[in-house]
Amino acid sequence: MSTNAMIFKMDNNKVRGIYCHWDGYPDYVGAILRDSYQKPSKVDSLINLGEVSSLGDNVSAHPFVKKYGFEYSMSEEYKKLNEYEKQTLSGELKEYTLAYHRDRGEDLKIMEMTVEEFSNKLKNDNFPYSGPVYLYLMKANKLKQYEWVYSELEFFDELDYQLLGNEFCSRGSYWSPFKPLR
């Protein structure tokens, strides 16, 4: 089962972001963003890819994916590899981002909105995807330096319904306050 996430960057009054299908938890996607995506220009390059299947340290496609595409494992050349070569390739592929538009030819999908629209979507859990449980945001801090923060999708329990009232909890979930990504 996949752990979905959304990755955003806030600049001035604009927020742009993408969906990420695999391994969205802080110890994987969060760690890659924290360690390998510190430059705003690299985050822009990532977002310009549109939705991604998996995030790697490198925005570019692995040479094997460039040659054989998203379904590289169906190629005759891949099928000819022995198990050790397949494992080695699999390890290398994890270092590269696999994008649905660039590598699979799907429509380019990038979320673009104002900060106010982003805030409303957070408040109402109204993003175009229903699966993500982590949301990552690169934003400038008070010193005008970019930093990563993240939020988790939280689910109401019965006590929350009693305390907050049924109308507020009708969605059944909400985004937690942002925390620094460490």
Wavefront OBJ file of the C-alpha trace (Angstrom):
o trace
v 0.000 0.000 0.000
v 1.281 3.470 -0.834
v 1.674 6.428 1.498
v 0.714 9.485 -0.564
v 1.935 13.040 -0.035
v 1.715 16.495 -1.558
v 4.753 18.733 -2.020
v 4.310 22.521 -2.222
v 6.425 25.655 -2.501
v 5.191 29.061 -1.381
v 6.601 32.165 -3.098
v 5.201 35.653 -2.573
v 1.435 35.133 -2.788
v 1.591 31.939 -4.866
v 1.637 28.286 -3.892
v 2.508 25.549 -6.383
v 2.549 21.859 -5.678
v 2.366 18.260 -6.808
v 1.154 14.861 -5.694
v 3.655 12.110 -4.768
v 2.363 8.519 -4.775
v 4.943 6.391 -2.939
v 6.636 6.604 0.472
v 5.274 10.006 1.507
v 6.111 9.659 5.197
v 8.647 12.009 6.856
v 11.374 9.367 7.153
v 11.464 8.932 3.372
v 10.010 11.741 1.219
v 10.484 14.191 4.095
v 14.131 13.186 4.523
v 14.799 13.442 0.772
v 13.235 16.922 0.639
v 15.176 18.045 3.722
v 18.515 16.680 2.518
v 18.381 17.036 -1.278
v 15.913 19.836 -2.048
v 17.263 22.855 -0.190
v 17.591 25.083 -3.252
v 14.308 26.720 -4.309
v 15.289 26.307 -7.967
v 15.567 22.521 -7.523
v 12.127 22.464 -5.864
v 10.790 24.460 -8.831
v 12.281 21.843 -11.178
v 10.603 19.093 -9.178
v 7.211 20.809 -9.201
v 7.537 21.528 -12.929
v 7.580 17.746 -13.487
v 4.006 17.498 -12.238
v 2.786 14.493 -10.270
v 5.444 11.953 -9.322
v 5.232 8.265 -8.660
v 8.320 8.316 -6.449
v 10.753 10.961 -5.247
v 14.518 10.569 -5.510
v 17.500 12.774 -4.736
v 17.795 13.550 -8.451
v 15.059 15.363 -10.380
v 16.279 13.854 -13.639
v 15.217 10.466 -14.968
v 17.520 7.464 -14.599
v 19.152 6.544 -17.947
v 17.305 3.201 -17.971
v 13.952 5.007 -17.565
v 14.966 7.526 -20.251
v 15.604 4.653 -22.627
v 12.697 2.342 -21.747
v 10.161 4.632 -20.052
v 8.015 4.258 -16.959
v 7.369 0.582 -17.643
v 11.091 -0.215 -17.948
v 10.596 -3.533 -16.138
v 8.574 -4.780 -19.120
v 11.442 -4.206 -21.573
v 13.293 -7.150 -23.058
v 16.628 -5.704 -21.895
v 15.405 -5.588 -18.281
v 14.076 -9.150 -18.491
v 17.532 -10.320 -19.615
v 19.200 -8.983 -16.445
v 20.088 -11.456 -13.714
v 18.747 -10.957 -10.176
v 21.875 -9.171 -8.952
v 21.716 -6.713 -11.878
v 18.013 -6.120 -11.244
v 18.675 -5.423 -7.557
v 21.530 -3.067 -8.421
v 19.344 -1.226 -10.921
v 16.505 -1.060 -8.392
v 18.859 0.560 -5.874
v 20.016 3.097 -8.455
v 16.445 3.902 -9.546
v 15.518 4.917 -5.979
v 17.908 7.853 -6.327
v 15.923 9.290 -9.247
v 12.462 10.851 -9.418
v 9.884 8.952 -11.453
v 7.350 11.399 -12.944
v 3.999 10.558 -14.509
v 4.156 13.240 -17.230
v 7.812 13.038 -18.233
v 8.265 9.282 -17.878
v 4.800 7.929 -18.654
v 3.327 10.539 -20.990
v 0.375 11.412 -18.751
v -1.133 14.905 -18.592
v 0.936 17.467 -16.691
v -0.763 18.150 -13.348
v 0.486 20.951 -11.107
v -1.582 22.575 -8.369
v -1.352 26.383 -8.486
v -3.176 28.753 -6.152
v -2.892 31.856 -4.012
v -1.850 31.623 -0.365
v -5.461 32.357 0.606
v -6.751 29.513 -1.590
v -4.087 27.211 -0.127
v -5.129 28.164 3.422
v -8.775 27.456 2.600
v -7.894 24.089 1.097
v -5.917 23.240 4.248
v -8.753 24.341 6.515
v -11.370 22.392 4.571
v -9.171 19.460 3.489
v -10.218 20.328 -0.042
v -7.264 19.329 -2.215
v -7.877 17.517 -5.524
v -6.463 14.278 -4.067
v -8.156 12.190 -1.399
v -5.253 9.904 -0.473
v -2.344 12.051 0.779
v -1.645 11.881 4.490
v 1.435 14.139 4.479
v 1.811 17.647 3.115
v 5.247 19.256 2.693
v 5.712 22.978 2.193
v 8.862 24.932 1.334
v 8.429 28.514 2.475
v 10.542 31.502 3.435
v 10.981 32.078 7.159
v 11.254 35.452 8.921
v 14.897 35.722 7.841
v 13.838 35.183 4.189
v 15.550 31.783 4.148
v 13.680 28.827 2.725
v 12.772 25.972 5.027
v 10.656 22.837 4.906
v 7.650 22.289 7.140
v 5.085 19.502 7.059
v 1.601 18.601 8.192
v -0.143 15.276 8.740
v -3.730 14.425 7.991
v -5.379 13.717 11.344
v -8.642 11.860 11.808
v -11.363 12.750 14.272
v -12.385 10.201 16.844
v -15.673 10.002 18.742
v -14.472 12.387 21.476
v -13.553 15.002 18.835
v -17.098 14.788 17.473
v -18.505 15.385 20.933
v -16.157 18.270 21.763
v -16.116 20.081 18.438
v -19.619 19.430 17.196
v -20.781 17.347 14.282
v -20.829 20.205 11.724
v -17.119 21.007 12.131
v -16.163 17.321 12.068
v -18.297 16.302 9.111
v -15.170 15.735 6.989
v -13.751 13.274 9.498
v -10.211 14.634 9.075
v -8.102 17.792 9.286
v -4.515 18.883 8.607
v -2.358 19.231 11.739
v -0.418 22.450 12.437
v 2.830 22.689 10.451
v 6.008 21.366 12.087
v 9.620 21.919 11.007
v 11.003 19.079 8.908
v 14.092 17.819 10.750
l 1 2 3 4 5 6 7 8 9 10 11 12 13 14 15 16 17 18 19 20 21 22 23 24 25 26 27 28 29 30 31 32 33 34 35 36 37 38 39 40 41 42 43 44 45 46 47 48 49 50 51 52 53 54 55 56 57 58 59 60 61 62 63 64 65 66 67 68 69 70 71 72 73 74 75 76 77 78 79 80 81 82 83 84 85 86 87 88 89 90 91 92 93 94 95 96 97 98 99 100 101 102 103 104 105 106 107 108 109 110 111 112 113 114 115 116 117 118 119 120 121 122 123 124 125 126 127 128 129 130 131 132 133 134 135 136 137 138 139 140 141 142 143 144 145 146 147 148 149 150 151 152 153 154 155 156 157 158 159 160 161 162 163 164 165 166 167 168 169 170 171 172 173 174 175 176 177 178 179 180 181 182
